[in-house]
């Protein structure tokens, strides 16, 4: 499955950009967002969710494609798909330089180490809106309107991980890493930059304002990799499973043609 993801993602990007510019019956929105991202990695037990010191701010820009144009009206015809779905692409950046082991206090070596992650992310998401977009449309008076949505997506991330012991990086050191606990001393630390694919699912709500829209979204992101933070100990039951992230973000969207 993983080897087919780059091809699938490339096809989706091609579809998105060619149709966004070639079809006149589509319409567009652009925006930006910021939020809090919390990782769950091998820096914690699989039974423990990421603690608050593993949370950090992320931000990005978004572009929405709607499947009806600025001259849309009920006489021009519609479909369930065009009146409930939007396609969103996003570019985002998340950085956390202080991911400590949770829960703390189990081992001195664990307390002395921390992980750092830089993630550059591009993604495609389908958003399904509960109420029809012709009723909650940018081309009518939507101020004060609320429309909940659910979203699923496929994302590509470029990860730059690091592991530090007493604030000294392991990147220029050689194995065995004797400052780490036994399971990570050899063959378990991966500090090279890596391309990673992930799947996302979330829920949110869109609020219509006078000139722009405001959105709130909660998202779960599952990475098809266990080395987002640079660690992989597959034989340890407490670290089984790939890395993941939860993000809660708020966004402002400019809607072209909004009355």
Buried (B, 14 or more C-beta within 10 A) or exposed (E): EEEEBEEEBEEBBEEBEEEBEEEEEBBBBEBBBEBBBBBBBBBBBEEEEBBEBBBBEBBBBBBBBBBBBBEBEEEEEBEEEBBBBBBBBBEBEBBBEEBBBBEEEEEEBBEBBBBBBBBBBBBBBBBEBEBBBBEBBBBBEBEEBEBEBEBBBBBBBEBBBBBBBEEEEBEEBEEEBEBBBEBBBEEBBBBEEBEBBBBBBBEBBBBBBEEBBBBBBBBBBBBEBBBBBBBBBEEBEEBEEBBBBBBBBBBBBBBEBBE
